[in-house]
């Protein structure tokens, strides 16, 4: 049991670090202790709040395709940015992608978009690493 908790803590740490590294709108201003505080809050939420929150929409679980998890993670990032001075969420510019046949134009990602992208990435990294450790 302790091994599973440590693995989960490491997975959440990697997921949070990945979000701060890849998303320009997620700005981390603190040190190691502040990072540990953010990871600890996500760890506690992942252990206690998410299982309870998943019971509420249980009949709609097949229909929502994981949107409840995205909402919980986005809300958590929003709440942490308001409670802690070391996390700042800002809009950012996506520079676009393009080839000779396919173009995605540059666009400004708003505040809510930054939260949603962070929550989706958190879920993807968390799920992938959990799957790899089983």
C-alpha positions in Angstrom: 0.0 0.0 0.0 2.8 2.4 0.9 4.5 1.6 -2.4 1.3 2.6 -4.3 1.1 5.9 -2.5 4.7 6.7 -3.2 4.3 5.8 -6.9 1.1 8.0 -7.0 3.0 10.9 -5.4 5.8 10.6 -7.9 3.3 10.4 -10.8 1.5 13.6 -9.6 4.9 15.3 -9.2 5.8 14.5 -12.8 2.4 15.6 -14.0 2.5 18.9 -12.2 6.1 19.6 -13.4 5.1 18.7 -17.0 2.3 21.2 -16.8 4.6 24.0 -15.6 7.2 23.1 -18.2 4.9 22.8 -21.3 2.2 25.4 -20.8 3.5 29.0 -20.9 0.4 30.3 -19.1 1.1 28.2 -16.0 3.8 30.2 -14.2 5.4 28.7 -11.1 7.2 31.3 -9.0 8.2 29.3 -5.9 10.9 26.9 -4.8 11.0 23.2 -3.8 8.8 23.6 -0.8 6.1 25.5 -2.7 6.2 22.8 -5.4 5.9 20.1 -2.7 2.9 22.0 -1.3 1.1 22.1 -4.7 1.9 18.4 -5.3 0.7 17.6 -1.8 -2.6 19.3 -2.4 -3.1 17.4 -5.6 -2.1 14.2 -3.9 -4.7 14.7 -1.1 -7.4 15.6 -3.6 -6.5 12.6 -5.7 -6.8 10.3 -2.7 -10.0 11.7 -1.1 -11.9 14.2 -3.1 -11.8 12.7 -6.6 -13.2 9.3 -5.6 -16.1 11.1 -3.8 -16.7 13.5 -6.7 -16.7 10.6 -9.1 -19.6 9.0 -7.3 -21.9 12.0 -8.0 -22.0 11.6 -11.8 -21.6 7.8 -11.7 -24.7 7.2 -13.9 -23.3 9.6 -16.5 -19.7 8.3 -16.4 -20.0 6.8 -19.9 -21.5 9.9 -21.3 -19.2 12.5 -19.9 -15.9 11.0 -21.2 -13.9 12.2 -18.2 -15.1 15.8 -18.2 -15.7 15.6 -14.5 -12.0 14.9 -13.9 -11.1 17.9 -16.2 -13.4 20.2 -14.2 -12.0 19.0 -10.9 -8.4 19.5 -12.0 -9.1 22.9 -13.6 -10.9 24.0 -10.4 -8.0 22.8 -8.3 -5.5 24.8 -10.4 -7.8 27.9 -10.2 -8.1 27.5 -6.4 -4.4 27.0 -5.9 -3.6 30.1 -8.0 -5.9 32.1 -5.7 -4.6 30.6 -2.4 -0.9 30.4 -3.2 1.3 33.2 -4.3 3.6 30.8 -6.2 1.2 29.8 -9.0 0.1 32.3 -11.6 -2.2 31.5 -14.4 -2.2 33.8 -17.5 -3.4 33.7 -21.0 -0.8 32.8 -23.6 -0.2 32.8 -27.3 -0.2 29.5 -29.2 2.2 30.2 -32.0 0.4 27.9 -34.5 1.4 25.0 -36.6 1.7 24.6 -40.3 2.9 22.6 -43.2 2.2 23.1 -46.9 -1.2 21.5 -46.7 -2.2 22.0 -43.0 -2.2 25.2 -41.0 -3.4 26.0 -37.5 -3.3 29.8 -37.1 -1.7 31.5 -34.1 -4.3 32.2 -31.4 -4.4 33.6 -27.9 -5.4 31.0 -25.4 -7.5 32.8 -22.7 -7.4 32.2 -18.9 -10.0 29.5 -19.0 -8.3 27.8 -21.9 -5.1 27.7 -19.9 -6.9 26.0 -17.1 -8.6 23.5 -19.4 -5.3 22.7 -21.2 -3.5 22.2 -17.9 -6.3 19.9 -16.6 -6.3 17.8 -19.8 -2.5 17.5 -19.7 -2.6 16.6 -16.0 -5.1 13.8 -16.8 -3.1 12.6 -19.8 0.2 12.4 -17.9 -1.4 11.0 -14.8 -3.2 8.3 -16.7 -0.2 7.4 -18.9 2.2 7.1 -15.9 -0.3 5.1 -13.9 -0.8 2.7 -16.8 3.0 2.3 -17.2 3.6 1.6 -13.5 1.0 -1.2 -13.3 
